[in-house]
Amino acid sequence: MKQTKKIIENQNTLLSRYKSLVEQAYNLRQTDSALSDFSEYQAIKLLHKMNKLRFLTRDLNTLQQN
């Protein structure tokens, strides 16, 4: 149970960082395209991490139900 809670907290942290990076990329799109692309790239990497964690919690929830 502790691991599940820790994973969920990590997911929430990554989600807030992801939203921040996407907003930053959107705001920089007109002024500095290189920085905007970098922010987008970082956001995509975070999204990949979040998907991995979502997969892990799905497996943990399945195990807890059995």
Phi and psi in degrees as a GROMACS rama.xvg file:
@    title "Ramachandran Plot"
@    xaxis  label "Phi"
@    yaxis  label "Psi"
@TYPE xy
-61.4971  -41.3071  LYS-2
-64.351  -40.3909  GLN-3
-62.0678  -43.8138  THR-4
-63.714  -41.0178  LYS-5
-64.8709  -40.7699  LYS-6
-64.8888  -41.1202  ILE-7
-66.0079  -40.8526  ILE-8
-62.3034  -40.8885  GLU-9
-64.0412  -40.1975  ASN-10
-60.8049  -43.4804  GLN-11
-64.7165  -39.6005  ASN-12
-63.6787  -45.8168  THR-13
-64.4544  -37.3638  LEU-14
-64.7565  -42.4537  LEU-15
-66.9938  -38.4808  SER-16
-65.7074  -40.5411  ARG-17
-60.5682  -47.3361  TYR-18
-60.8232  -40.5119  LYS-19
-62.6682  -44.4191  SER-20
-66.9819  -38.3528  LEU-21
-65.6943  -42.055  VAL-22
-64.4764  -41.8769  GLU-23
-62.7538  -42.3221  GLN-24
-62.5827  -41.7611  ALA-25
-64.6174  -42.5679  TYR-26
-68.5711  -31.1005  ASN-27
-88.6242  -6.33587  LEU-28
-55.2849  -39.1543  ARG-29
-84.9957  -26.8754  GLN-30
-98.3493  -43.6822  THR-31
-139.573  93.8369  ASP-32
-67.501  -32.8932  SER-33
-65.2301  -45.1829  ALA-34
-67.0602  -35.8507  LEU-35
-62.2861  -44.6153  SER-36
-63.1329  -39.0816  ASP-37
-64.7127  -42.46  PHE-38
-63.8955  -39.7792  SER-39
-63.3253  -42.2825  GLU-40
-61.2079  -44.7046  TYR-41
-62.7487  -39.0168  GLN-42
-64.9229  -38.9089  ALA-43
-65.2608  -39.9323  ILE-44
-62.4806  -41.6825  LYS-45
-65.7096  -38.7135  LEU-46
-61.861  -38.757  LEU-47
-63.0869  -43.1376  HIS-48
-62.8799  -41.6566  LYS-49
-63.7499  -38.7395  MET-50
-65.2333  -37.2398  ASN-51
-63.5316  -44.317  LYS-52
-65.7208  -37.871  LEU-53
-62.1385  -39.4923  ARG-54
-64.0241  -42.0897  PHE-55
-63.9754  -43.217  LEU-56
-68.8023  -30.9942  THR-57
-63.5625  -43.5103  ARG-58
-65.4224  -40.1273  ASP-59
-65.6658  -40.248  LEU-60
-64.943  -37.2094  ASN-61
-64.6349  -42.2552  THR-62
-66.2203  -37.46  LEU-63
-69.0812  -30.6562  GLN-64
-72.3545  -27.7366  GLN-65
